[in-house]
Amino acid sequence: VKLHNDTSKFTLNVKLNTDFEGCHVEFPRQKWTNKDIPKGWCFVWPSQVTHPHVAYPLISGTKYSLSSWIPRKSVRV
């Protein structure tokens, strides 16, 4: 379990189920965790300096989620 920042501009996560234990994300600076948010809810955060977070390990069950990282710069093709 390590406090870290993502390398993207924004990170988003959608909780797709709740029948698991552990595996929550905690933001100590904001005193907030996604542990109790309902299934289907999306949370988005600025990924760099202001929102370091910890991702805890899965204890039991299977966790399903949708995660995305919005890059810092657009890539042109």
PyMOL commands that set and color helices and strands:
alter all, ss='L'
color gray80, all
select strands_A, chain A and resi 10-15+20-22+25-27+32-33+42-46+54-55+58-61+65-70
alter strands_A, ss='S'
color yellow, strands_A
deselect
rebuild
show_as cartoon
